[in-house]
Amino acid sequence: MLLKQFLVLSLSLFITFNTFAGVIQNGDFATCDYSSWDTYTDGGAGSTNDFSIQNNVSSCSAQVQVDHYSPAGDPSGSFLNDAFLTNTLSQSLDFSGSATSSWLLSIDYSVDSEITSANGSFIGDSFSFGISDGAGNYFNEAGIGGYLLDPTIIDGASSGLFTLELGDFFSNANGLFLDMELYIGADSFGWSDAFGSTLLINEVSVVEKLTAATSVPEPSTVVLLIAGVAGIASRRSTIKT
């Protein structure tokens, strides 16, 4: 009976040791909508012209667009998006955890533009990732002013998995948001090229990472420990009989 109780306790500890707090809700857009997310068009509520869901049958992605005209490239045509300069996809962050924890951020994304720098009229739109306080201040992974990913020109189609470790500065911090922004490019006169760009967000996660001070045994270590103690207990039981 004592051995059984020990094994149950050890298994529960093993499960607890390997449970990490997820900060982002609906990060994979499994609901195929913007549940848990906020969308903003230049500070207002995001339009469905600017924010939509791309349904790929087996999975869904958030689609953000700016600077689309009909016909494309004609600034005198119909403006299809509502953003004057910026569209923002945002979610509040819950960094509740150990004071010494760091946090692993991962963003699976892709971008595309209707024309590229090979076209002489190209004025690149751009995108960025950042942690904000909701008042226009942004912080990098060390908690210093700046972006996680600085505004980056969209020059044709590309995709990537953006990963970054956020320092313990963020542990138990309140009032912070993950902002993923798409900006309209403009020349020195404030004119765009009237060709649109798209940002697709496939999945986002922010996971607590325990530091050495709060770390736990590796799974193999825990299993070996359980097996060893179980063997000792079994041997003692055999000797007694």
SVG drawing of the C-alpha trace seen along z (x, -y; Angstrom):
<svg xmlns="http://www.w3.org/2000/svg" viewBox="-16 -66 36 81">
<polyline fill="none" stroke="black" stroke-width="0.4" points="0.0,0.0 2.8,-2.4 4.5,-1.7 1.3,-2.4 0.9,-5.7 4.4,-6.7 4.0,-5.9 0.8,-7.9 2.4,-10.9 5.5,-10.6 3.3,-10.5 1.4,-13.6 4.7,-15.5 5.9,-14.4 2.8,-15.9 3.0,-19.1 6.7,-19.5 6.0,-19.5 3.0,-21.9 3.8,-25.3 1.5,-28.4 0.1,-29.4 -0.2,-33.2 -1.9,-33.5 -5.6,-32.4 -6.8,-31.0 -3.3,-31.4 -3.8,-28.9 -7.1,-30.5 -8.8,-27.1 -12.1,-28.8 -11.7,-30.3 -12.6,-33.7 -11.0,-36.5 -12.1,-35.2 -9.7,-36.5 -8.1,-38.9 -8.7,-42.7 -8.4,-44.3 -7.7,-48.0 -7.7,-50.2 -5.7,-53.3 -7.0,-53.1 -10.6,-52.2 -12.4,-48.9 -10.9,-46.8 -12.9,-46.5 -13.7,-43.2 -12.1,-44.7 -8.9,-44.8 -9.2,-41.8 -10.5,-38.4 -10.0,-34.7 -8.3,-32.5 -9.8,-29.0 -7.6,-26.3 -10.0,-23.5 -7.7,-21.8 -6.6,-25.1 -7.4,-28.8 -5.2,-31.9 -5.7,-35.6 -5.4,-37.7 -4.5,-41.4 -4.5,-43.7 -3.6,-47.3 -3.4,-49.6 -5.5,-47.6 -7.2,-49.5 -9.5,-48.6 -8.0,-48.6 -4.7,-47.8 -2.1,-50.5 -4.7,-53.3 -4.9,-55.8 -7.9,-57.4 -9.8,-54.0 -11.8,-52.5 -9.9,-52.1 -10.7,-48.6 -9.1,-48.9 -10.1,-51.3 -6.7,-51.8 -5.2,-55.3 -1.8,-54.1 -1.9,-51.0 -3.8,-47.9 -3.1,-46.2 -3.9,-42.6 -3.6,-42.6 -4.1,-40.5 -3.5,-41.3 -0.8,-39.2 -1.0,-37.4 2.6,-37.0 1.5,-35.4 4.3,-33.0 7.6,-32.7 9.4,-36.0 12.5,-34.4 10.8,-32.9 11.5,-33.9 9.0,-33.4 9.3,-31.8 7.5,-33.7 6.7,-32.1 4.9,-33.6 4.3,-31.6 3.6,-34.1 3.7,-34.9 3.6,-38.2 3.0,-39.2 2.8,-42.3 1.0,-42.9 4.2,-44.2 7.9,-44.0 11.0,-46.3 11.5,-45.1 8.7,-47.5 9.8,-51.1 6.7,-52.4 7.2,-50.2 6.8,-51.8 7.1,-49.1 4.4,-48.4 5.8,-47.0 5.0,-44.9 6.3,-44.7 5.8,-42.7 6.0,-44.4 4.9,-44.4 3.0,-47.6 1.5,-49.2 -1.5,-50.3 -0.4,-53.9 2.0,-53.9 5.1,-52.6 6.8,-49.5 9.3,-47.1 11.9,-44.7 12.7,-41.3 14.7,-42.8 12.0,-45.3 13.8,-48.2 12.1,-50.6 11.8,-49.1 10.2,-46.4 10.5,-42.6 10.7,-42.8 11.4,-46.2 9.2,-47.4 10.2,-45.3 9.5,-46.0 7.3,-43.5 8.9,-42.9 7.0,-40.0 6.1,-36.7 8.0,-35.3 7.2,-33.4 8.9,-32.5 8.8,-31.3 9.7,-34.2 11.0,-33.0 12.4,-35.0 13.0,-34.6 11.5,-37.3 13.3,-38.1 12.1,-37.9 11.3,-41.7 7.9,-40.6 7.1,-38.2 3.9,-39.2 3.8,-42.4 0.3,-43.9 -1.3,-45.9 0.8,-44.6 -0.3,-43.6 1.2,-41.7 0.7,-43.9 1.3,-42.7 1.0,-45.6 0.8,-46.2 1.7,-49.6 1.0,-51.4 4.2,-52.6 4.3,-56.2 6.8,-58.4 8.1,-61.8 4.8,-63.4 2.7,-61.0 1.5,-59.0 1.4,-55.2 1.9,-53.1 -1.7,-51.9 -0.7,-48.3 -1.7,-46.2 0.1,-43.9 -1.1,-41.1 0.1,-39.7 -1.0,-36.2 -0.7,-35.0 -0.9,-31.2 -0.1,-30.6 1.1,-32.5 2.3,-31.2 4.0,-32.6 5.0,-29.9 6.6,-30.3 10.1,-28.9 11.3,-28.0 14.9,-29.1 17.5,-27.1 16.3,-28.4 12.8,-27.1 13.5,-24.2 12.5,-20.7 14.0,-17.3 14.0,-16.1 11.4,-13.5 14.0,-10.8 15.4,-11.7 12.0,-11.5 11.2,-8.1 14.5,-6.7 14.0,-7.9 10.5,-6.3 11.8,-3.0 14.7,-3.0 12.6,-3.6 10.0,-1.1 12.8,1.5 14.0,0.9 10.5,1.2 9.9,4.4 13.2,5.9 12.4,5.0 9.0,6.6 10.7,9.8 13.2,10.0 10.4,9.6 8.6,12.6"/>
</svg>
